[in-house]
Amino acid sequence: MSGADPRSHSCPGTCGLRVWAAIALLGFLHPSTWAARNGGAIAGRVISHAERPSVAGIEVTLEEMQRAPGAALQAAARAPANPRVTQTDSHGGYRFDDVPPGVYRLRFEGPECAARAIAGIRVRAGEELRVDSAPEPALQERVTVSGRRAGDGAGPSQATFGRGDLESRPAALQDPFRALGGRAGIAQESDFKSEMRIRGGEASDTAVLLDGQPLPYAYHFGGSAGSAGTLSADLVDEIQVSTGGFSVEYGDALAGVIDLSTRPRDPGTITGTAGVGSLLAHAAVSGPAGDGSWTFAGRMSDLGLYDERAAGDGLDGAAFRDLFAALRQPLPGGARLEAALLAAGNGYEAALGGTGRATIASRHGGARLRLEAPLDSRTLLRLQIAGGDLSVGSSVRGGMSFDQDQANQEVGVSVLRLLGRAHRLHGGAVFERTRGGMKGTVSDGPGLVASVLDYDAARTGAFVEETWRPGDTVSLRYGVRIDRSSWSGEQAVSPRASLAIQPRGGLTLRCAAGRFVQFPRQEQVFLAAGEPLRRQVADHFIAGIEKSWRGGLRVVVEGYRKDLHDPIGEAVNRAIELPELLTRYDSGRVRGAEITIEQAAAGSWRWEITYGHLVATQEKSGIESPRNTDERHRASLLLGKRFGRGWEAGGAFRYASGLPYTPLLPFTSGLAHTTVLGELNSARLPAYHRLDLRLSRLVPVAWGQLGVHVDLLNVYNQANVRSVDLYFEPADGAYYRTTAYQSPFLPVVAVSAEF
């Protein structure tokens, strides 16, 4: 954010809110946030500019203003009519849907802040206005770009994480995915991986989107023992996570959807952020391009300072880099065009134990083009085209290896139509093609076998969905999706429905049910080494209740179950009695419940407590075993405190039950010694627990602000176990058990600047 103007208005009182209207005409937003019904919408966020936290628990009142003869506004002389009241959530956000066309006033009032009003806000049919905090003192109205999304009707199992969450979360390390770890229903496989497992699913079961468009290559070192997100936190304004029951708009995903929204930029000025630390260097700059805007961002990381600390003598080097560029332009007739490029590369070298060694290098890139245009006041057209490529080369001695080339193209079109005041119809179609080859070796349990794949698969899909809001208290969303894969020759029909009821203020009841389908990925087909793979199916059933109170206290309780058909389990088959090279099962089940209690009031403290219970099993030929994602208990505590003068501190404690694994057992024939696989997932790692701390300070300067940030990972240096192996040493005539650990205590220091 640019430097503060000394003329900026502030609310009296201790919270120092700087509320003004940066009103964006967003009729060309993603269809899910295009204003519902015949009216419009007003949404935004309240932020305390001095210390940049989101402010929760602020009462927001929307008042309709009258027009005097001659259409002149008489804001001060006319009384408001039919006021609507809401409160800012834990991220400082608020929203009013179904606002009839007219002129309105917004009033903001909190327990520690005097009332502040913004008058003369004009709402038109089919448009959404965004009213945020910003340093400028004047009311402005302009066309801007926003990747912000506010959900698409009834939304069970949805969580929104604003920029404040991403910046203040300990151990996020400029990676927006790591900022999600430990939240309800969201887990990392290990400290070294950014991919998220959602409610007992594998990381590959979750679709990752960027501003509503698929992001096929979302990670550096994706699928390896360690990974990092390819998108800089400088770019991300908000993340929406759907952990189940999501819209039929999203296909080819079993467990969830992670949608990252890029930061809205002011097209009138050049702004940017930059930083350097012991882990990485990063920068992002945006500026005007006619009536639109441009953005460039990049990162570089070399883990040289932490190689020995994190992996002993095994890791010789790991580095990555990425670059993002975007151009956004409004077009005549209220349309908008957006083009973006993303390129990334990475490589590492590591010892695998004994004589084993691995060297892997990869690069990937992609381009996307999106056009959104209102066909009339009640119809919005969206067209998107995306393409990308991936190249991986490896040299591995003593372990699995592969070389991979992949090209991916996707074309999608959708139309949103407002039908009367209570109905919204959304439909579309998508065509995706993935081509490429892979060759290398895969594990069949006791050894390695060769695998060669020439892959060419096309997926076509179509969906239609209606959202019905008969009143302010009920929202029903229902629809169906049809997909077909040319590779497997299978077709899938996926009906889904969700219902949300708000019987009174602050209380929401939610339920959802639906079928979710995912076709085999190129990597999975390669690991299967020629054996046929079927589509995976998951039937979701979800019920939950949410209650919020004035002052920012919020409680969410949800229960869910997923019935799996033909699930693909671990990437490597460790069940020696199974004939397949890749672990495939007849069925599976996931049962779970979660509770989240959070307090994010307008004061200086904020906290969140989450607990989840999950049981995940799989069945093959009548034999049931735990899934490798079967994490029975997971709990976390987040705590943050603002001290004034730019100081902020936070802590995150996480606990989780140990994950199951297949043990290696000693075996001898009397003449030779070796190891054999034990019963599938019959052993468990020790429980996991870890404390992370963060201390930061932001200092205003003439051109913006400077920041200093210190993250302390695994403060008490808990030796959390990542894996356990067994091998026989002929020279000693003995078996030795080796243990790989997760992150030790690591201090990470960084400085940043924003202008």
C-alpha positions in Angstrom: 0.0 0.0 0.0 1.3 3.5 -0.8 2.3 5.9 1.9 -0.3 7.5 4.1 -1.5 11.0 3.3 -1.3 13.2 6.3 -4.7 14.7 5.4 -6.4 11.3 5.7 -9.5 11.2 8.0 -9.5 8.9 11.0 -12.3 7.8 13.3 -12.0 9.3 16.8 -11.0 6.7 19.4 -8.3 4.1 19.8 -8.9 2.0 16.7 -7.9 4.7 14.2 -10.0 3.4 11.3 -9.5 5.1 8.0 -12.6 4.3 6.1 -13.1 5.7 2.6 -14.8 4.4 -0.5 -12.6 2.9 -3.2 -15.7 2.0 -5.2 -15.1 -0.4 -8.1 -17.8 -1.2 -10.7 -17.3 -4.9 -10.8 -20.0 -6.0 -13.3 -17.2 -8.0 -15.0 -16.2 -10.1 -12.0 -16.1 -13.9 -11.9 -19.7 -15.1 -12.4 -19.9 -16.4 -8.8 -19.6 -12.9 -7.5 -21.5 -11.0 -10.2 -24.4 -9.4 -8.4 -27.4 -11.8 -7.8 -31.0 -11.1 -8.8 -32.0 -7.8 -10.4 -30.2 -5.7 -7.9 -26.5 -5.2 -7.1 -24.2 -5.8 -4.2 -22.0 -3.8 -1.9 -19.0 -5.6 -0.3 -15.6 -4.6 1.1 -13.2 -4.7 4.1 -12.5 -2.4 7.0 -8.8 -2.0 7.8 -6.9 0.0 10.4 -4.4 1.7 8.2 -1.8 2.4 10.9 -1.0 -1.2 11.7 -2.8 -2.9 8.7 -4.9 -5.5 10.5 -8.4 -6.4 9.4 -10.9 -5.1 11.9 -13.6 -7.5 13.0 -16.8 -6.8 14.9 -17.5 -3.4 13.3 -21.2 -2.7 12.8 -22.0 -1.8 9.1 -25.3 -0.2 8.3 -26.6 0.3 4.8 -29.2 3.1 4.5 -31.1 4.0 1.4 -31.0 7.8 0.5 -33.8 9.8 -1.1 -33.6 12.0 -4.2 -34.7 15.6 -4.2 -36.4 17.1 -7.2 -34.1 17.4 -10.2 -32.3 14.2 -9.0 -30.0 16.1 -6.7 -28.9 14.2 -3.7 -29.9 15.6 -0.3 -27.8 13.3 1.8 -27.9 15.4 5.0 -31.5 16.5 4.9 -33.3 13.2 4.1 -33.9 10.4 6.5 -32.8 6.9 5.6 -35.2 4.1 4.7 -35.1 0.4 5.4 -31.6 0.2 6.9 -29.8 -3.2 6.8 -27.2 -4.0 9.4 -24.3 -6.5 9.4 -20.9 -6.9 11.1 -17.4 -7.3 9.7 -16.2 -10.9 10.0 -12.8 -12.1 11.3 -11.1 -10.8 8.2 -12.7 -7.3 8.4 -15.0 -8.2 5.5 -18.7 -7.4 5.1 -21.3 -7.8 2.3 -24.8 -6.8 1.3 -26.4 -8.8 -1.5 -29.6 -8.1 -3.4 -29.4 -4.3 -3.1 -32.0 -2.6 -5.2 -30.8 0.0 -7.6 -30.5 3.4 -5.9 -28.2 5.6 -3.9 -27.1 4.6 -0.4 -25.1 5.5 2.6 -22.7 3.2 4.6 -22.2 3.7 8.3 -19.3 2.1 10.2 -19.4 2.0 14.0 -17.4 -0.1 16.5 -17.0 -0.3 20.3 -13.8 1.6 20.1 -14.5 3.9 17.2 -17.0 6.7 16.6 -19.4 6.5 13.7 -18.1 7.2 10.2 -20.4 7.5 7.2 -19.9 7.4 3.4 -22.7 8.9 1.4 -23.6 9.0 -2.3 -22.9 5.3 -3.1 -24.8 4.5 -6.3 -25.9 0.9 -7.0 -27.0 -0.2 -10.4 -28.7 -3.4 -11.5 -26.2 -6.3 -12.0 -23.2 -4.4 -10.6 -21.2 -5.0 -7.4 -19.5 -2.1 -5.6 -16.5 -2.6 -3.4 -15.9 -0.2 -0.5 -12.5 -0.7 1.2 -10.2 1.2 3.4 -7.3 3.1 1.8 -5.0 6.0 2.6 -6.6 8.6 0.3 -9.1 10.9 2.0 -11.5 11.5 -0.9 -14.4 9.5 -2.2 -13.5 8.1 -5.7 -15.5 6.1 -8.2 -13.5 4.3 -10.9 -13.4 1.1 -12.8 -10.8 -1.2 -11.3 -9.8 -4.9 -11.3 -10.5 -7.2 -8.4 -9.9 -10.9 -8.0 -12.0 -11.0 -4.9 -14.7 -13.6 -4.7 -17.4 -13.8 -2.1 -18.8 -17.3 -2.6 -21.5 -18.5 -5.0 -24.7 -19.1 -3.0 -25.0 -21.6 -0.2 -21.4 -22.5 0.8 -20.9 -25.2 3.3 -17.3 -26.1 4.2 -15.9 -22.8 2.9 -13.2 -20.7 4.6 -11.8 -17.4 3.5 -8.4 -16.2 4.5 -7.6 -12.5 3.9 -4.3 -10.8 3.3 -3.9 -10.2 7.1 -4.1 -13.9 7.7 -1.4 -14.6 5.1 1.0 -11.9 6.3 0.7 -12.6 10.0 0.7 -16.4 10.1 3.9 -17.7 11.7 6.0 -19.9 9.4 4.1 -19.0 6.2 7.4 -17.8 4.7 5.9 -15.9 1.8 4.1 -19.1 0.7 0.3 -18.6 0.6 -0.3 -22.4 0.7 1.7 -22.8 4.0 -0.5 -20.1 5.6 -3.4 -22.6 5.3 -1.7 -25.5 7.2 -3.3 -26.5 10.5 -6.7 -24.9 9.8 -9.8 -27.0 10.1 -9.8 -29.8 7.5 -6.5 -28.7 5.9 -3.3 -30.5 6.6 0.2 -30.7 5.1 1.8 -34.1 4.5 5.0 -32.9 6.1 6.8 -29.6 7.1 8.6 -29.6 3.8 5.5 -29.8 1.5 3.2 -27.0 0.4 0.6 -29.3 -1.1 -2.5 -29.5 1.1 -4.5 -32.6 2.0 -8.2 -31.8 2.6 -10.3 -34.0 4.8 -8.5 -37.2 4.3 -7.8 -36.8 0.5 -4.5 -36.9 -1.3 -3.0 -33.5 -2.4 -3.8 -34.4 -6.0 -7.5 -34.6 -5.1 -7.7 -30.8 -4.7 -8.0 -28.3 -7.6 -6.0 -25.1 -7.4 -7.3 -22.0 -9.1 -5.9 -18.5 -9.6 -8.6 -15.8 -9.9 -11.1 -18.6 -10.8 -9.0 -20.2 -13.5 -7.2 -23.6 -13.1 -3.6 -23.4 -12.1 -2.2 -26.8 -13.2 1.4 -26.2 -12.0 0.9 -24.6 -8.6 4.0 -25.9 -6.9 7.8 -26.0 -7.2 9.1 -29.6 -6.8 5.4 -30.7 -7.0 5.0 -34.3 -5.9 8.5 -34.6 -4.4 9.6 -34.9 -0.8 9.5 -31.1 -0.5 7.6 -28.4 -2.4 6.8 -24.7 -2.4 4.0 -22.7 -4.0 4.8 -21.0 -7.3 2.8 -17.8 -6.5 4.3 -15.1 -4.3 2.3 -13.9 -1.3 2.9 -10.4 -2.6 0.3 -11.1 -5.3 -2.4 -12.8 -3.1 -5.2 -10.7 -1.6 -7.4 -13.6 -0.5 -7.7 -17.4 -0.5 -11.0 -19.2 -0.6 -10.9 -22.9 0.4 -13.8 -25.2 -0.2 -13.3 -28.4 1.7 -16.3 -30.2 0.3 -19.7 -29.7 -1.3 -18.5 -27.2 -3.8 -20.3 -26.0 -6.9 -20.7 -28.0 -10.1 -18.7 -25.3 -11.8 -15.6 -27.1 -10.5 -15.0 -30.6 -12.0 -12.1 -33.1 -11.9 -11.6 -32.6 -8.2 -12.4 -35.0 -5.4 -11.6 -33.3 -2.1 -11.6 -29.6 -2.4 -10.8 -26.3 -4.2 -8.2 -23.7 -3.3 -8.8 -20.4 -5.1 -6.2 -17.7 -4.8 -7.3 -14.1 -5.7 -4.7 -11.6 -6.7 -4.5 -8.2 -5.1 -6.5 -5.4 -6.6 -4.2 -2.7 -7.8 -4.7 1.1 -8.1 -4.4 1.9 -11.8 -3.6 5.5 -11.1 -0.2 5.0 -9.4 2.8 2.7 -9.4 2.9 0.6 -6.2 5.0 -2.3 -5.1 6.4 -4.5 -2.5 9.9 -6.1 -2.1 11.7 -8.1 0.4 14.9 -10.1 1.1 15.6 -12.6 3.8 17.6 -15.7 4.8 15.2 -17.9 2.8 14.2 -15.9 -0.4 14.0 -12.6 -2.2 10.8 -11.3 -3.7 9.3 -8.2 -5.4 6.1 -7.2 -7.1 5.3 -3.9 -8.9 2.0 -2.7 -10.4 1.1 0.4 -12.4 -1.3 2.0 -14.8 -1.9 0.9 -18.4 -4.4 3.2 -19.9 -7.6 2.6 -17.9 -6.3 -0.8 -16.8 -3.2 -2.0 -14.9 -0.1 -4.2 -15.2 1.7 -6.3 -12.6 5.1 -7.9 -12.5 6.3 -10.2 -9.6 9.2 -12.5 -9.1 10.9 -14.6 -6.4 14.3 -16.4 -6.0 15.1 -18.8 -3.3 18.2 -20.8 -2.4 18.1 -23.0 0.7 21.9 -23.0 1.1 21.7 -21.5 4.6 19.4 -24.4 5.7 20.6 -27.4 3.7 22.5 -29.0 6.4 20.2 -27.9 9.2 17.1 -29.3 7.5 18.4 -32.5 5.9 21.8 -33.2 7.5 24.3 -34.2 4.8 21.7 -35.5 2.4 20.7 -32.3 0.7 23.4 -30.7 -1.4 21.3 -27.9 -2.9 17.8 -26.7 -3.5 16.7 -23.6 -5.3 13.7 -22.2 -7.2 12.6 -19.1 -9.1 9.3 -17.8 -10.5 7.9 -14.9 -12.5 4.4 -13.6 -12.9 3.1 -10.9 -15.2 -0.4 -9.7 -15.8 -2.2 -7.1 -17.9 -5.8 -6.1 -17.1 -7.9 -3.8 -19.4 -11.5 -2.7 -19.4 -13.2 -2.8 -22.8 -16.2 -0.9 -24.2 -19.6 -2.0 -23.0 -18.4 -3.0 -19.5 -16.3 -5.9 -20.6 -12.9 -6.7 -19.3 -9.8 -8.5 -20.7 -7.1 -10.1 -18.5 -3.9 -11.8 -19.7 -1.4 -13.4 -17.4 1.9 -15.3 -17.6 3.5 -17.5 -15.0 6.9 -19.2 -15.4 8.9 -21.2 -12.8 12.0 -23.3 -12.5 13.7 -25.4 -9.8 16.3 -28.0 -9.1 17.9 -29.9 -6.3 20.6 -32.5 -5.5 20.4 -35.0 -2.6 22.0 -38.1 -1.3 19.5 -41.0 -0.9 21.6 -43.1 1.5 24.2 -45.7 0.7 25.2 -45.2 -2.9 21.9 -43.5 -3.9 21.9 -40.0 -5.3 19.3 -37.8 -7.0 19.6 -34.8 -9.2 16.3 -33.3 -10.5 15.6 -30.1 -12.5 12.3 -28.9 -13.8 10.6 -25.9 -15.4 7.0 -25.1 -16.1 5.1 -22.1 -17.5 1.7 -21.1 -18.5 -0.4 -18.3 -20.1 -4.0 -17.5 -19.6 -6.5 -15.1 -21.3 -9.9 -14.3 -19.8 -12.7 -12.2 -21.3 -15.8 -11.2 -19.3 -18.5 -9.2 -20.9 -22.1 -8.4 -19.9 -24.4 -9.3 -22.9 -27.2 -7.2 -21.3 -28.1 -5.9 -17.8 -28.9 -9.5 -16.7 -26.5 -11.7 -18.6 -22.8 -12.1 -18.2 -20.5 -14.1 -20.6 -17.1 -15.4 -19.6 -14.5 -16.9 -21.9 -11.2 -18.3 -20.8 -8.2 -19.9 -22.6 -5.2 -21.3 -20.8 -2.1 -23.3 -21.8 1.0 -24.5 -20.0 3.9 -26.9 -20.3 6.0 -28.9 -17.8 9.5 -30.4 -18.3 11.2 -32.6 -15.7 14.6 -34.3 -16.0 16.1 -36.5 -13.3 19.2 -38.5 -12.7 18.6 -40.9 -9.8 20.8 -43.7 -8.6 19.3 -46.2 -6.2 15.7 -45.0 -6.3 12.7 -44.2 -8.5 13.4 -41.9 -11.4 11.5 -40.3 -14.3 11.7 -37.8 -17.1 8.5 -36.0 -18.0 7.2 -33.7 -20.7 3.6 -32.4 -20.6 1.6 -29.8 -22.4 -1.9 -28.7 -21.2 -4.5 -26.6 -23.0 -8.0 -25.6 -21.7 -10.8 -23.6 -23.2 -13.9 -22.8 -21.2 -17.0 -20.7 -21.6 -19.8 -19.9 -19.2 -22.9 -17.7 -19.0 -24.6 -16.3 -15.9 -28.2 -15.2 -16.2 -30.3 -13.5 -13.6 -33.9 -14.8 -13.6 -36.2 -12.5 -11.7 -35.3 -11.4 -8.2 -34.9 -14.8 -6.7 -33.2 -17.0 -9.3 -29.7 -17.1 -10.9 -28.8 -19.6 -13.6 -25.2 -20.5 -14.3 -24.0 -22.8 -17.1 -20.9 -23.6 -19.1 -18.6 -26.0 -20.9 -14.9 -26.8 -20.8 -12.5 -28.7 -23.0 -9.1 -29.7 -21.7 -6.3 -31.7 -23.4 -3.1 -33.0 -21.8 -0.3 -34.5 -23.9 3.2 -35.7 -23.2 5.4 -38.6 -22.2 7.1 -40.1 -19.2 9.8 -42.7 -18.8 11.7 -44.0 -15.9 11.4 -46.6 -13.1 8.6 -47.2 -10.6 8.3 -49.3 -7.4 6.4 -52.5 -7.3 7.0 -52.9 -3.6 10.2 -54.9 -3.3 12.0 -53.5 -6.3 11.9 -51.2 -9.3 10.5 -51.8 -12.8 10.7 -49.8 -16.0 7.7 -47.7 -17.1 7.2 -45.8 -20.4 4.2 -43.7 -21.1 2.9 -41.8 -24.2 0.0 -39.8 -22.9 -2.7 -38.0 -24.8 -6.0 -37.4 -23.0 -8.9 -35.0 -23.5 -11.6 -34.2 -21.0 -14.9 -32.4 -21.9 -17.3 -31.2 -19.4 -20.6 -29.2 -19.1 -22.6 -28.0 -16.2 -25.7 -26.1 -15.3 -26.6 -24.8 -11.8 -29.3 -22.6 -10.3 -29.2 -20.6 -7.1 -32.5 -19.8 -5.6 -32.9 -17.2 -2.8 -36.6 -16.9 -1.9 -35.7 -14.5 0.9 -32.9 -13.1 3.0 -32.8 -16.3 5.2 -32.7 -19.2 2.7 -30.3 -20.0 -0.2 -30.6 -23.2 -2.2 -28.0 -24.2 -4.9 -28.5 -27.2 -7.1 -27.1 -28.4 -10.4 -25.5 -31.2 -12.4 -22.2 -31.7 -14.2 -21.3 -34.2 -17.0 -17.7 -35.0 -17.8 -16.0 -37.5 -20.2 -12.4 -38.6 -20.5 -11.0 -39.9 -23.8 -8.2 -41.7 -22.0 -10.4 -44.0 -19.9 -13.5 -43.8 -22.2 -15.6 -43.1 -19.1 -18.4 -40.6 -18.5 -19.4 -39.2 -15.2 -22.6 -37.5 -14.1 -22.2 -35.4 -10.9 -25.4 -34.0 -9.2 -24.8 -31.6 -6.3 -27.0 -29.5 -4.0 -26.5 -27.3 -0.9 -28.8 -25.4 1.4 -28.1 -22.6 3.8 -30.6 -21.2 6.3 -30.2 -18.1 8.5 -33.2 -18.3 10.9 -31.9 -15.3 12.9 -28.9 -12.9 13.0 -25.6 -14.5 13.4 -26.9 -18.1 13.0 -26.4 -20.2 9.9 -27.4 -23.8 9.2 -25.8 -25.6 6.3 -26.0 -28.9 4.5 -24.8 -30.3 1.2 -24.6 -33.5 -0.8 -23.1 -34.4 -4.1 -20.9 -36.6 -6.3 -17.4 -35.6 -7.2 -15.3 -37.3 -9.9 -11.6 -37.2 -10.9 -10.1 -39.0 -13.9 -6.5 -40.5 -13.8 -3.6 -38.1 -14.0 -0.6 -38.6 -16.2 1.6 -39.3 -13.2 -0.8 -41.9 -11.9 -1.0 -43.7 -15.2 2.9 -43.7 -15.3 3.1 -45.2 -11.9 0.6 -47.9 -12.9 3.0 -49.0 -15.6 0.4 -50.0 -18.2 -2.3 -51.3 -15.9 -5.7 -49.7 -16.5 -7.0 -47.1 -14.1 -10.6 -46.1 -13.5 -12.0 -42.8 -12.6 -12.2 -42.0 -8.8 -15.6 -41.1 -7.3 -16.4 -39.4 -3.9 -19.9 -38.9 -2.6 -20.0 -36.1 -0.1 -22.5 -35.5 2.7 -22.0 -32.4 4.9 -24.0 -30.7 7.7 -22.9 -27.8 9.9 -23.9 -24.9 12.0 -22.2 -21.5 12.4 -22.9 -18.8 15.1 -21.3 -15.4 15.4 -21.7 -12.7 18.0 -21.0 -9.0 18.2 -17.4 -8.4 19.2 -16.1 -10.9 16.6 -16.6 -14.3 18.4 -17.5 -17.1 15.9 -18.1 -20.8 16.3 -18.4 -23.3 13.4 -19.2 -27.0 13.8 -19.4 -29.4 10.9 -19.6 -33.1 10.3 -19.0 -34.9 7.0 -18.7 -38.2 5.4 -17.2 -39.3 2.0 -17.8 -42.6 0.3 -15.1 -43.4 -2.1 -15.3 -45.6 -5.2 -12.2 -47.0 -7.0 -9.9 -44.6 -5.0 -6.2 -44.4 -5.8 -4.2 -44.4 -2.6 -0.5 -44.0 -2.0 1.7 -43.2 -5.0 3.8 -46.3 -4.4 2.3 -49.7 -3.8 3.5 -50.9 -0.4 1.1 -53.8 -0.2 3.1 -56.7 -1.5 0.1 -59.0 -1.8 -1.6 -56.6 -4.3 -0.8 -57.3 -8.0 -1.0 -53.7 -9.1 2.1 -51.4 -9.2 -0.1 -48.5 -8.0 -2.3 -48.9 -4.9 -5.8 -49.1 -6.1 -8.8 -50.0 -4.0 -12.4 -51.1 -4.4 -13.8 -48.5 -2.0 -12.9 -46.2 0.8 -14.6 -44.1 3.5 -13.8 -40.9 5.3 -15.7 -39.8 8.4 -15.0 -36.6 10.3 -16.1 -33.7 12.4 -14.5 -30.2 13.0 -15.0 -27.3 15.3 -13.5 -23.8 14.9 -13.8 -21.1 17.6 -12.3 -17.8 16.8 -12.2 -14.3 18.3 -11.1 -11.5 16.0 -12.5 -8.3 17.6 -11.6 -4.8 16.9 -9.1 -4.8 19.8 -5.5 -5.8 19.7 -5.9 -9.6 20.4 -7.1 -12.3 18.0 -7.1 -16.0 18.5 -8.4 -19.2 16.9 -8.8 -22.8 18.1 -9.6 -25.7 15.8 -10.1 -29.4 16.4 -10.8 -32.1 13.8 -11.4 -35.8 14.2 -11.0 -37.9 11.0 -11.1 -41.7 10.2 -10.1 -42.7 6.7 -10.1 -46.3 5.6 -9.8 -48.2 2.3 -10.9 -51.7 1.2 -9.5 -54.2 -1.3 -10.9 -57.7 -1.8 -12.7 -57.5 1.5 -9.6 -56.4 3.5 -9.9 -53.0 5.2 -6.9 -50.9 6.1 -6.2 -47.3 7.1 -5.5 -44.8 4.4 -2.2 -43.1 4.6 -4.1 -39.8 5.3 -5.9 -41.3 8.3 -5.1 -38.6 10.9 -7.4 -39.3 13.8 -6.9 -36.1 15.8 -5.7 -32.6 14.7 -5.8 -29.5 16.8 -4.3 -26.0 16.5 -4.1 -22.7 18.4 -3.4 -19.4 16.7 -2.8 -16.3 18.7 -1.9 -12.8 17.7 -1.3 -9.5 19.4 -0.8 -5.9 18.1 1.2 -3.8 20.5 1.0 -0.4 18.7 3.7 1.5 16.9 3.7 -1.1 14.2 4.7 -4.1 16.4 2.9 -7.4 16.0 3.5 -10.8 17.4 1.9 -14.2 16.8 2.1 -17.8 17.6 0.8 -21.1 16.2 0.8 -24.4 18.0 -0.2 -27.6 16.1 -0.8 -31.1 17.2 -1.7 -34.2 15.1 -1.9 -37.9 15.5 0.8 -39.9 13.8 0.1 -41.0 10.2 0.0 -44.7 9.4 2.7 -46.4 7.3 3.7 -49.8 6.1 6.7 -51.1 8.2 9.7 -52.9 6.9 10.5 -56.2 8.6 13.7 -58.3 8.7 13.8 -61.5 6.7 16.4 -64.2 6.3 16.5 -67.4 4.3 19.4 -68.7 6.3 21.8 -67.8 3.5 20.7 -64.2 2.7 19.3 -61.3 4.6 16.8 -58.7 3.4 13.7 -56.8 4.4 10.1 -57.4 3.5 7.0 -55.3 3.7 4.7 -55.8 6.7 1.0 -55.4 6.8 -0.3 -52.4 4.9 -0.3 -49.3 7.0 -0.2 -51.3 10.2 2.2 -49.0 12.0 1.9 -45.3 13.0 4.4 -42.5 13.3 4.7 -40.8 16.7 2.3 -37.9 17.3 3.3 -34.5 15.8 3.4 -31.2 17.6 5.2 -28.0 16.9 5.2 -24.3 18.0 6.0 -21.5 15.6 6.4 -17.8 16.6 6.5 -14.6 14.6 7.5 -11.0 15.5 7.3 -8.2 13.0 7.4 -4.4 12.9 6.2 -2.0 10.2 7.7 1.5 10.2 6.0 4.3 8.2 8.4 6.3 6.0 7.9 9.1 3.5 7.4 6.8 0.5 5.6 3.9 2.1 6.7 1.6 4.9 9.5 -0.7 6.0 9.1 -4.0 7.8 11.3 -6.4 9.7 10.1 -10.0 10.3 11.4 -12.8 12.4 9.9 -16.3 12.2 11.0 -19.0 14.6 10.0 -22.5 13.3 9.6 -25.4 15.7 10.7 -23.3 18.7 11.4 -26.1 21.1 13.0 -28.2 18.4 10.6 -31.2 18.5 12.0 -34.2 16.6 8.8 -34.9 14.6 9.3 -38.1 12.6 8.7 -38.0 8.8 9.4 -41.7 7.9 11.0 -44.9 9.3 13.0 -47.4 7.2 14.9 -50.6 7.8 18.0 -51.9 6.0 20.5 -54.8 6.4 24.2 -53.9 6.5 26.2 -57.0 5.3 29.5 -55.6 6.8 28.1 -55.6 10.3 25.7 -58.5 9.8 23.0 -56.4 11.4 19.7 -54.6 10.7 19.6 -50.8 11.2 16.5 -48.6 11.5 16.8 -45.2 10.0 14.5 -42.3 10.8 13.9 -39.1 8.7 12.7 -36.1 10.6 10.7 -33.1 9.8 11.8 -29.4 10.2 14.0 -28.8 13.2 14.2 -25.4 14.9 14.8 -22.8 12.2 15.0 -19.0 12.5 14.1 -17.1 9.4 14.8 -13.3 9.1 13.5 -11.0 6.4 13.1 -7.3 5.7 10.4 -5.8 3.4 9.4 -2.5 1.8 6.1 -1.3 0.5 5.5 1.8 -1.7 
